[in-house]
Each structure stands twice: as structure tokens, then as C-alpha cells.
Amino acid sequence: MNSAYSTIRVTKNNNTARISLNRPKYLNAYNIQMRDEFSQILNLMKHDPDIRCVLITGEGSAFCAGADLTEFGSAPSQTVARYVRWQRDVWGQMISLQKPIIAAVHGYCIGSGLEIALLSDIRIASENTIFAMPETHLGMIPAAGGTQTLPRVSRTSPALDILLTGERLNASMALSSKIISRVVSDDQLLQYANEMANEVSCILPQKSAALKLAIENQGSLWRSESFPLENT
């Protein structure tokens, strides 16, 4: 797997691939280059039969502090932006990836960073993590699926509270709101996440894919359609 990316570090351990956001000087702010590289990497992982689990982390002191606002002034036209969005649909790629995705977050997990975590299947946080969705106070709404993923994991009322107020949550509050499922000490995060990823990667690919499909569609499929997935 090509590891020569400028904004993302990719490593592979047995059947687990680790995607590490790698702009630590900018708290791993999500920019256009990172989006393009993320899309390329997800496409490679989709077609790599050796990869059974994906672990997403952040280099330095933060997971991801959100979108790189310095690029707003250099944005392309709406027509070009829409074309690029569909050509490099990272969010759609994450949703459709049939392999389990684990996000291990620390430091700042804000805006686009939180949306990346919410698109993952399992979210683990260190005790020092700060979560927020400040887009509405910047004159925007979340553009990476946050309006759909947040209420799905946290229910409608808590999601609206987080989205409308932009309030920052600590790890304990995020756990209570079901944004994350586990909290570990700061110095144990990577070890804990790696151990979980190794355990998950032992599951046969067709079984984990069927499990993800059954869970993701449990609200939209009739029982006659969803129950057979358990026999896969």
C-alpha cells in the first residue's frame, strides 16, 4: 500500500489498516488535499482483500479540529465543487465500506473531525477529548453527514442541542450522549484501539459485512428482508 501521502499516514498490521490524519501542525484540520488522499486510500482499502478492519486516528495532539477554514476563500465555483464532491465522496465511501471502521479520537474532535468519527462504526475516545459541532455559529450547517449521523447515534433532541448550541462536550458528556461507546486513559488509547481492531479483524469479511448491512438497514428493511441477513 502506498504510504507516500502528505496529509495522511497509512500503515498496515496483519489485517488492520490504520489511517492517521497527519497535519499535526494544524491540529489535523481537514483540507482539500486530505480529502483527496482520504478518498484514494478508502478506494484502495475497499478492494484489498487482506484488509478486514480500518482504524482511524490522528497524529499529534488532536484527532481533527474540523475543516481548514483558510481554504474557504479559495473555493472553486459551485459547479466544480459539486463535481469534485461526487468524484471524491469520502463520506459515501465510508458509509458503503463493508469493513468495520473504528475511530480512536483524542484532543479536539470537532466539526468535520466529529463527522468522520460519526461515520465510523465504533468510536473510542481518550479522557482528554473535546467534541463539538460549531458550524451553525459559522453561518453553515454540517456538510459531512452530521445532521444524519448525530441523531442516529444520539437521538433527535440531544443532537439538536449539540448542533444548535455548538457547545463543547468532554468525553464523559459524549459518552452519556452515546456519541462514543468507550472512554480510556490518554496513554492507553492507541493500544486499546489496536487490540480492538485486531480482534474485529479476526471476523470473516462476509460476516462483518452482513452484520453491518443488517444493523444499518434495521430501520428501513422489513423483517422478511432483514432476518435472512443473519443467515449469511
ZADO-11762 format. One record per atom (N, C-alpha, C): residue in three letters; y, x, z. Coordinates in pm, whole numbers, padded with zeros to 5 digits, always signed. Layout:
ALAYXZ...
END
This chain:
MET-00119+00085+00000MET+00000+00000+00000MET+00125+00088+00000ASN+00222+00057-00086ASN+00344+00136-00097ASN+00428+00121+00029SER+00457+00233+00095SER+00538+00228+00217SER+00680+00278+00192ALA+00714+00303+00065ALA+00845+00360+00032ALA+00949+00250+00016TYR+00976+00177+00122TYR+01080+00075+00122TYR+01195+00125+00209SER+01316+00082+00179SER+01431+00132+00253SER+01466+00047+00375THR+01426-00080+00375THR+01465-00169+00486THR+01346-00222+00565ILE+01226-00192+00520ILE+01105-00240+00587ILE+01002-00128+00592ARG+00938-00116+00704ARG+00830-00019+00719ARG+00697-00095+00720VAL+00603-00050+00638VAL+00474-00117+00627VAL+00363-00021+00666THR+00279-00065+00758THR+00163+00014+00797THR+00041-00077+00801LYS-00074-00016+00790LYS-00198-00093+00788LYS-00296-00031+00886ASN-00353-00115+00971ASN-00451-00070+01069ASN-00572-00162+01060ASN-00681-00108+01007ASN-00800-00190+00983ASN-00763-00307+00894ASN-00778-00431+00942ASN-00749-00548+00860ASN-00615-00613+00894THR-00531-00540+00965THR-00398-00591+01002THR-00290-00512+00931ALA-00195-00583+00871ALA-00079-00519+00810ALA+00042-00546+00898ARG+00117-00443+00927ARG+00237-00458+01010ARG+00362-00442+00924ILE+00445-00545+00926ILE+00575-00542+00860ILE+00679-00519+00968SER+00750-00408+00961SER+00850-00379+01063SER+00988-00373+00998LEU+01075-00467+01035LEU+01211-00469+00983LEU+01278-00338+01024ASN+01338-00270+00929ASN+01377-00131+00954ASN+01523-00102+00915ARG+01614-00172+00981ARG+01756-00139+00973ARG+01811-00131+01116PRO+01754-00044+01197PRO+01789-00043+01340PRO+01937-00020+01368LYS+02004+00055+01281LYS+02148+00080+01300LYS+02227-00050+01296TYR+02174-00150+01223TYR+02241-00279+01208TYR+02163-00389+01280LEU+02085-00352+01379LEU+02002-00447+01456LEU+01911-00527+01363ASN+01868-00461+01255ASN+01778-00520+01157ASN+01834-00647+01093ALA+01967-00649+01074ALA+02030-00763+01007ALA+01967-00781+00869TYR+01941-00906+00835TYR+01869-00941+00713TYR+01965-00940+00595ASN+01944-00847+00501ASN+02030-00840+00384ASN+01951-00863+00256ILE+02018-00854+00143ILE+01954-00882+00015ILE+01841-00785-00014GLN+01864-00657+00016GLN+01759-00557-00007GLN+01635-00587+00077MET+01656-00626+00201MET+01543-00659+00287MET+01469-00781+00234ARG+01544-00880+00187ARG+01481-00999+00129ARG+01392-00962+00011ASP+01445-00878-00079ASP+01369-00840-00198ASP+01242-00763-00161GLU+01256-00671-00067GLU+01140-00592-00026GLU+01039-00677+00049PHE+01088-00767+00133PHE+01000-00858+00207PHE+00917-00941+00109SER+00982-00991+00005SER+00912-01071-00095SER+00803-00991-00165GLN+00835-00868-00204GLN+00735-00782-00270GLN+00616-00756-00178ILE+00645-00729-00052ILE+00539-00698+00044ILE+00449-00818+00068LEU+00508-00936+00085LEU+00428-01056+00107LEU+00338-01085-00012ASN+00389-01059-00132ASN+00308-01081-00251ASN+00189-00985-00254LEU+00211-00860-00215LEU+00101-00764-00208LEU-00003-00806-00105MET+00044-00853+00008MET-00047-00893+00115MET-00127-01017+00078LYS-00064-01104+00004LYS-00134-01225-00041LYS-00257-01190-00123HIS-00247-01086-00203HIS-00355-01050-00296HIS-00442-00934-00248ASP-00419-00889-00125ASP-00500-00780-00070ASP-00612-00839+00015PRO-00736-00835-00032PRO-00847-00896+00043PRO-00878-00826+00174ASP-00831-00703+00189ASP-00858-00629+00313ASP-00769-00673+00428ILE-00657-00737+00396ILE-00564-00781+00500ILE-00600-00921+00546ARG-00626-00934+00674ARG-00664-01063+00731ARG-00559-01117+00828CYS-00466-01033+00868CYS-00362-01075+00963CYS-00236-00994+00937VAL-00120-01058+00953VAL+00009-00992+00934VAL+00085-00994+01066LEU+00136-00879+01105LEU+00215-00866+01227LEU+00357-00825+01189ILE+00455-00903+01232ILE+00595-00874+01200ILE+00667-00827+01326THR+00733-00712+01317THR+00805-00654+01430THR+00941-00604+01382GLY+01018-00549+01473GLY+01148-00491+01439GLY+01162-00353+01498GLU+01217-00260+01420GLU+01241-00124+01469GLU+01366-00121+01556GLY+01370-00028+01650GLY+01489-00011+01732GLY+01500-00112+01844SER+01623-00150+01876SER+01650-00231+01995SER+01649-00381+01971ALA+01620-00425+01849ALA+01622-00569+01819ALA+01514-00604+01717PHE+01473-00729+01720PHE+01384-00781+01616PHE+01466-00804+01490CYS+01565-00892+01499CYS+01656-00917+01387CYS+01775-00997+01440ALA+01895-00945+01419ALA+02016-01009+01471ALA+02074-01112+01375GLY+01999-01150+01272GLY+02046-01251+01179GLY+02082-01194+01044ALA+02149-01275+00964ALA+02188-01233+00830ALA+02300-01129+00838ASP+02301-01039+00741ASP+02406-00938+00732ASP+02531-01004+00676LEU+02626-01035+00764LEU+02745-01109+00723LEU+02837-01027+00635THR+02819-00896+00631THR+02905-00813+00546THR+02879-00838+00398GLU+02766-00900+00365GLU+02733-00924+00225GLU+02784-01059+00175PHE+02841-01140+00265PHE+02886-01272+00224PHE+02993-01264+00116GLY+03083-01166+00126GLY+03191-01156+00029GLY+03148-01109-00108SER+03025-01057-00118SER+02977-01005-00246SER+02866-01092-00303ALA+02858-01216-00256ALA+02751-01306-00300ALA+02767-01340-00448PRO+02655-01358-00520PRO+02663-01397-00661PRO+02702-01543-00675SER+02718-01588-00798SER+02750-01728-00821SER+02638-01817-00771GLN+02666-01945-00750GLN+02564-02037-00701GLN+02446-02045-00796THR+02473-02038-00926THR+02364-02046-01024THR+02271-01926-01012VAL+02330-01807-01005VAL+02250-01686-00990VAL+02178-01686-00856ALA+02248-01725-00751ALA+02188-01726-00617ALA+02068-01820-00612ARG+02081-01935-00677ARG+01970-02032-00678ARG+01850-01975-00753TYR+01877-01909-00866TYR+01767-01849-00943TYR+01696-01742-00860VAL+01774-01653-00798VAL+01716-01547-00716VAL+01640-01605-00599ARG+01695-01711-00539ARG+01629-01774-00424ARG+01489-01820-00461TRP+01473-01878-00579TRP+01341-01926-00620TRP+01251-01814-00666GLN+01309-01707-00719GLN+01228-01593-00763GLN+01177-01512-00644ARG+01255-01510-00537ARG+01217-01432-00419ARG+01220-01523-00297ASP+01134-01622-00299ASP+01131-01723-00194ASP+01048-01673-00076VAL+01107-01588+00006VAL+01035-01530+00119VAL+00983-01639+00212TRP+01066-01739+00238TRP+01027-01844+00332TRP+00908-01923+00279GLY+00912-01956+00150GLY+00799-02025+00089GLY+00674-01938+00087GLN+00693-01808+00067GLN+00578-01716+00069GLN+00514-01710+00207MET+00596-01712+00311MET+00541-01710+00446MET+00465-01838+00476ILE+00521-01951+00434ILE+00456-02079+00459ILE+00322-02088+00387SER+00318-02039+00265SER+00197-02054+00183SER+00093-01945+00207LEU+00131-01838+00278LEU+00035-01731+00303LEU-00081-01783+00386GLN-00202-01767+00337GLN-00319-01822+00403GLN-00373-01733+00515LYS-00300-01627+00545LYS-00341-01534+00650LYS-00252-01554+00773PRO-00309-01546+00893PRO-00229-01565+01014PRO-00115-01464+01024ILE+00001-01512+01067ILE+00119-01428+01085ILE+00158-01430+01233ILE+00171-01314+01292ILE+00214-01300+01430ILE+00350-01232+01432ALA+00446-01290+01503ALA+00576-01226+01520ALA+00587-01175+01662ALA+00614-01046+01677ALA+00636-00986+01809ALA+00784-00950+01817VAL+00860-01025+01894VAL+01006-01013+01893VAL+01059-00952+02023HIS+01173-00884+02010HIS+01237-00823+02126HIS+01386-00811+02098GLY+01464-00787+02202GLY+01607-00771+02181GLY+01667-00898+02123TYR+01744-00885+02016TYR+01803-01001+01952TYR+01706-01063+01851CYS+01689-01194+01862CYS+01612-01272+01765CYS+01699-01392+01731ILE+01790-01371+01638ILE+01899-01464+01615ILE+01908-01504+01468GLY+01947-01629+01444GLY+01968-01677+01308GLY+01846-01657+01220SER+01863-01583+01112SER+01752-01558+01019SER+01634-01491+01089GLY+01663-01410+01191GLY+01556-01347+01266GLY+01470-01449+01337LEU+01534-01549+01399LEU+01459-01655+01466LEU+01384-01738+01363GLU+01443-01759+01247GLU+01376-01837+01143GLU+01252-01765+01091ILE+01258-01634+01079ILE+01139-01557+01041ILE+01030-01576+01146ALA+01069-01570+01273ALA+00972-01589+01380ALA+00913-01730+01376LEU+00998-01830+01352LEU+00952-01968+01349LEU+00857-01995+01233LEU+00869-01920+01126LEU+00779-01934+01012LEU+00646-01864+01036SER+00638-01788+01143SER+00513-01722+01180SER+00424-01820+01256ASP+00297-01788+01265ASP+00202-01879+01330ASP+00198-01862+01481ILE+00217-01740+01527ILE+00217-01710+01671ILE+00340-01625+01700ARG+00411-01659+01808ARG+00531-01585+01846ARG+00516-01531+01988ILE+00525-01399+01999ILE+00519-01330+02128ILE+00655-01264+02149ALA+00707-01273+02270ALA+00838-01213+02297ALA+00833-01122+02419SER+00915-01019+02415SER+00932-00935+02534SER+01032-01004+02627GLU+01033-00962+02750GLU+01116-01027+02851GLU+01265-01015+02822ASN+01305-00917+02742ASN+01447-00893+02719ASN+01501-00967+02596THR+01421-01052+02535THR+01461-01114+02408THR+01567-01223+02428ILE+01664-01226+02336ILE+01767-01329+02332ILE+01752-01406+02202PHE+01746-01538+02211PHE+01728-01625+02095PHE+01853-01710+02075ALA+01887-01736+01947ALA+01999-01826+01918ALA+01999-01862+01770MET+02061-01978+01742MET+02084-02022+01604MET+02233-02055+01593PRO+02318-01958+01566PRO+02464-01978+01571PRO+02527-02027+01442GLU+02447-02063+01343GLU+02500-02091+01209GLU+02609-02199+01208THR+02591-02306+01286THR+02689-02415+01281THR+02827-02368+01326HIS+02832-02271+01413HIS+02961-02220+01460HIS+03020-02118+01363LEU+02947-02090+01256LEU+02998-02005+01148LEU+03027-02088+01024GLY+03025-02221+01042GLY+03053-02311+00931GLY+02937-02332+00837MET+02815-02308+00885MET+02696-02321+00800MET+02589-02400+00874ILE+02479-02425+00805ILE+02359-02472+00871ILE+02248-02372+00837PRO+02142-02365+00915PRO+02035-02269+00887PRO+01984-02284+00744ALA+01965-02171+00676ALA+01926-02173+00535ALA+01787-02119+00510ALA+01713-02092+00617ALA+01579-02036+00601ALA+01474-02123+00669GLY+01497-02252+00664GLY+01397-02345+00715GLY+01410-02382+00861GLY+01514-02332+00930GLY+01526-02357+01072GLY+01538-02503+01110THR+01600-02584+01023THR+01613-02726+01054THR+01479-02798+01050GLN+01381-02737+00986GLN+01247-02797+00978GLN+01150-02735+01078THR+01156-02603+01090THR+01058-02535+01176THR+01091-02549+01325LEU+01219-02545+01361LEU+01254-02553+01502LEU+01212-02685+01566PRO+01245-02802+01506PRO+01199-02927+01568PRO+01048-02943+01564ARG+00984-02875+01472ARG+00838-02885+01465ARG+00773-02817+01585VAL+00831-02708+01632VAL+00772-02638+01747VAL+00835-02682+01879SER+00959-02732+01875SER+01032-02759+01998SER+01070-02906+02018ARG+01036-02991+01924ARG+01073-03133+01925ARG+01221-03151+01888THR+01254-03276+01853THR+01384-03305+01793THR+01501-03279+01886SER+01498-03333+02007SER+01614-03322+02096SER+01644-03177+02137PRO+01545-03100+02182PRO+01575-02959+02213PRO+01623-02881+02091ALA+01567-02914+01974ALA+01609-02843+01852ALA+01755-02871+01821LEU+01795-02998+01832LEU+01935-03032+01807LEU+02027-02964+01908ASP+01984-02957+02031ASP+02062-02887+02134ASP+02086-02742+02092ILE+01980-02674+02052ILE+01991-02533+02014ILE+02077-02516+01889LEU+02057-02605+01790LEU+02128-02592+01663LEU+02275-02630+01673LEU+02305-02733+01752LEU+02443-02780+01760LEU+02529-02696+01855THR+02471-02647+01962THR+02549-02570+02058THR+02553-02421+02027GLY+02449-02372+01960GLY+02441-02228+01935GLY+02416-02148+02061GLU+02377-02216+02168GLU+02356-02149+02297GLU+02247-02043+02287ARG+02268-01934+02358ARG+02168-01828+02363ARG+02063-01858+02469LEU+01938-01835+02434LEU+01827-01859+02525LEU+01761-01727+02560ASN+01722-01711+02685ASN+01642-01595+02721ASN+01495-01626+02697ALA+01408-01532+02723ALA+01267-01550+02692ALA+01205-01664+02772SER+01246-01678+02897SER+01193-01785+02981SER+01232-01921+02927MET+01357-01936+02884MET+01404-02062+02827MET+01334-02090+02695ALA+01314-01988+02614ALA+01245-02005+02486ALA+01100-02047+02506LEU+01038-01993+02610LEU+00900-02032+02641LEU+00894-02178+02684SER+00989-02220+02766SER+00994-02360+02811SER+01019-02454+02694SER+01096-02408+02595SER+01127-02489+02477SER+01019-02480+02371LYS+00914-02403+02399LYS+00800-02386+02309LYS+00835-02311+02180ILE+00948-02241+02179ILE+00982-02158+02064ILE+00885-02042+02054ILE+00843-01992+02168ILE+00743-01885+02174ILE+00626-01934+02258SER+00513-01868+02245SER+00396-01909+02321SER+00359-01811+02432ARG+00413-01687+02424ARG+00379-01587+02525ARG+00496-01493+02548VAL+00510-01450+02674VAL+00610-01351+02712VAL+00540-01235+02781VAL+00572-01114+02739VAL+00513-00995+02801VAL+00624-00898+02837SER+00592-00799+02917SER+00691-00699+02955SER+00735-00620+02832ASP+00856-00567+02838ASP+00913-00498+02723ASP+00824-00383+02675ASP+00769-00308+02769ASP+00692-00190+02730ASP+00549-00221+02687GLN+00509-00348+02699GLN+00374-00387+02661GLN+00369-00469+02532LEU+00486-00499+02475LEU+00491-00591+02361LEU+00405-00546+02244LEU+00426-00426+02196LEU+00354-00380+02077LEU+00204-00367+02102GLN+00167-00316+02217GLN+00025-00304+02248GLN-00040-00442+02253TYR+00027-00535+02319TYR-00025-00671+02331TYR-00038-00736+02193ALA+00067-00721+02110ALA+00066-00781+01977ALA-00040-00718+01888ASN-00056-00588+01896ASN-00159-00521+01816ASN-00299-00566+01856GLU-00321-00580+01985GLU-00453-00626+02031GLU-00481-00768+01984MET-00379-00853+01990MET-00397-00990+01941MET-00423-00991+01791ALA-00347-00911+01716ALA-00365-00905+01571ALA-00505-00856+01535ASN-00553-00756+01606ASN-00689-00706+01581ASN-00793-00814+01608GLU-00770-00891+01714GLU-00864-00999+01747GLU-00863-01107+01640VAL-00742-01147+01598VAL-00730-01251+01495VAL-00787-01204+01362SER-00772-01076+01331SER-00819-01024+01202SER-00972-01020+01193CYS-01038-01042+01305CYS-01185-01047+01303CYS-01237-01180+01251ILE-01150-01280+01243ILE-01190-01411+01193ILE-01209-01403+01042LEU-01313-01465+00991LEU-01336-01466+00847LEU-01217-01530+00776PRO-01169-01472+00666PRO-01049-01521+00598PRO-01054-01669+00562GLN-01169-01717+00513GLN-01176-01857+00474GLN-01165-01949+00595LYS-01208-01900+00712LYS-01200-01981+00833LYS-01056-01990+00883SER-00986-01877+00886SER-00847-01879+00933SER-00759-01956+00835ALA-00787-01945+00705ALA-00710-02020+00605ALA-00730-02169+00622ALA-00855-02211+00644ALA-00884-02353+00663ALA-00820-02405+00791LEU-00822-02323+00895LEU-00762-02362+01022LEU-00611-02382+01007LYS-00544-02289+00938LYS-00400-02302+00916LYS-00369-02428+00836LEU-00447-02454+00732LEU-00425-02571+00647LEU-00442-02700+00727ALA-00545-02705+00809ALA-00572-02825+00888ALA-00460-02851+00988ILE-00413-02746+01054ILE-00307-02762+01153ILE-00174-02798+01087GLU-00140-02730+00979GLU-00012-02752+00913GLU-00002-02891+00852ASN-00115-02948+00812ASN-00114-03078+00747ASN-00161-03191+00837GLN-00172-03163+00967GLN-00228-03265+01057GLN-00140-03390+01063GLY-00012-03379+01032GLY+00073-03497+01037GLY+00086-03568+00904SER+00034-03509+00796SER+00054-03568+00664SER-00075-03611+00595LEU-00189-03561+00643LEU-00316-03597+00581LEU-00385-03708+00659TRP-00450-03797+00586TRP-00534-03896+00652TRP-00654-03826+00714ARG-00713-03890+00814ARG-00828-03830+00880ARG-00940-03799+00781SER-00956-03887+00682SER-01063-03865+00584SER-01041-03739+00503GLU-00913-03694+00496GLU-00881-03572+00422GLU-00883-03449+00512SER-00835-03465+00636SER-00820-03350+00724SER-00949-03313+00796PHE-01030-03410+00833PHE-01153-03379+00906PHE-01247-03287+00828PRO-01263-03307+00696PRO-01352-03216+00621PRO-01310-03070+00626LEU-01180-03043+00651LEU-01135-02904+00660LEU-01205-02831+00774GLU-01248-02905+00877GLU-01316-02843+00989GLU-01457-02799+00953ASN-01505-02845+00838ASN-01639-02806+00794ASN-01636-02689+00696THR-01515-02637+00671THR-01502-02527+00575THR-01572-02401+00625
END
